[in-house]
């Protein structure tokens, strides 16, 4: 996951880790773990964020499946 891209999209849509966590039904701690790569987002969580943020297929792939920030 590209956590910088995720945080950028989250911020652009006026969300915080707290509001995003609430939207997908998880705790802030779990959200932090997902952002930092300790655990992964479930398909249902990604689907909710796609709708919430009106993400394109490119944004989804680049953010959730694009690899770590420092990989290029």
Secondary structure, 3 states (H helix, E strand, C coil): CCHHHHHHHHHHCCCCHHHHHHHHCCCHHHHHHHHCCCCCCCHHHHHHHHHHHCCCHHHHHHHHCCCCHHHC
